[in-house]
Amino acid sequence: MAEIEYSQVRKGMVIVGESGQLLSVLDRDLNTPGNWRAILQLKLKNLTTGSITINRVRPQDKVVQAYLDRREMQYLYRDGDEFVFMDQENFEQISLNKEWVGDQILYIKENDKAFLVFFEEKPISMELPPTVNLKVVETEPALKGATAAAQYKPATLETGLKISVPPFIGIGEIVAVDSRTGEYLSRA
């Protein structure tokens, strides 16, 4: 971690807040009103809570820049309330609890890859691919001649994720799902 001036902070950087929380810089705006001193306005997202705040600081004040390590990991298996991932470079395994992983586990199957972001060797977030392919294990029977109309039916996927699919999708079909919104995209 390096200490830098706020004037060097750029969009996309991660800084350490006053109470030690990690903050992602979403936007920055430098204001120099008339004869007054410059004020830097930062739009920050707390990486732990997800809350967004706007901070006003002097450009010459100091802040600590956080260096994050993004690693490709493979989801191996579930062990009770723990999910085991393996680093693709050094083959080390890490167990993450159910609360930490949350609903994101519904978008990956065993042996799928995801990126874990680490700060000081502790995982802080998981990044999934934007689109994932999952098999439909439960839904109403497919209707012959059904088109992709505005009518959708509920379906349960192999990971337990419940989504709405068009009426022509049947059990055993593989569908593409947006991992950010949980919406059906297409047949895979």
Rosetta blueprint (number, residue, H / E / L):
1 M L
2 A E
3 E E
4 I E
5 E E
6 Y H
7 S H
8 Q H
9 V L
10 R L
11 K L
12 G L
13 M L
14 V E
15 I E
16 V E
17 G L
18 E L
19 S L
20 G L
21 Q L
22 L E
23 L E
24 S E
25 V E
26 L E
27 D E
28 R E
29 D E
30 L E
31 N E
32 T L
33 P L
34 G L
35 N L
36 W L
37 R L
38 A L
39 I E
40 L E
41 Q E
42 L E
43 K E
44 L E
45 K E
46 N E
47 L L
48 T L
49 T L
50 G L
51 S L
52 I E
53 T E
54 I E
55 N E
56 R E
57 V E
58 R L
59 P L
60 Q L
61 D L
62 K E
63 V E
64 V E
65 Q E
66 A L
67 Y L
68 L L
69 D E
70 R E
71 R E
72 E E
73 M E
74 Q E
75 Y E
76 L E
77 Y E
78 R E
79 D E
80 G L
81 D L
82 E E
83 F E
84 V E
85 F E
86 M E
87 D E
88 Q L
89 E L
90 N L
91 F L
92 E L
93 Q E
94 I E
95 S E
96 L E
97 N E
98 K H
99 E H
100 W H
101 V H
102 G H
103 D H
104 Q H
105 I H
106 L H
107 Y H
108 I L
109 K L
110 E L
111 N L
112 D L
113 K E
114 A E
115 F E
116 L E
117 V E
118 F E
119 F E
120 E L
121 E L
122 K E
123 P E
124 I E
125 S E
126 M E
127 E E
128 L L
129 P L
130 P L
131 T E
132 V E
133 N E
134 L E
135 K E
136 V E
137 V E
138 E E
139 T E
140 E L
141 P L
142 A L
143 L L
144 K L
145 G L
146 A L
147 T L
148 A L
149 A L
150 A L
151 Q L
152 Y L
153 K E
154 P E
155 A E
156 T E
157 L E
158 E L
159 T L
160 G L
161 L L
162 K E
163 I E
164 S E
165 V E
166 P L
167 P L
168 F L
169 I L
170 G L
171 I L
172 G L
173 E L
174 I E
175 V E
176 A E
177 V E
178 D E
179 S L
180 R L
181 T L
182 G L
183 E L
184 Y E
185 L E
186 S E
187 R E
188 A L
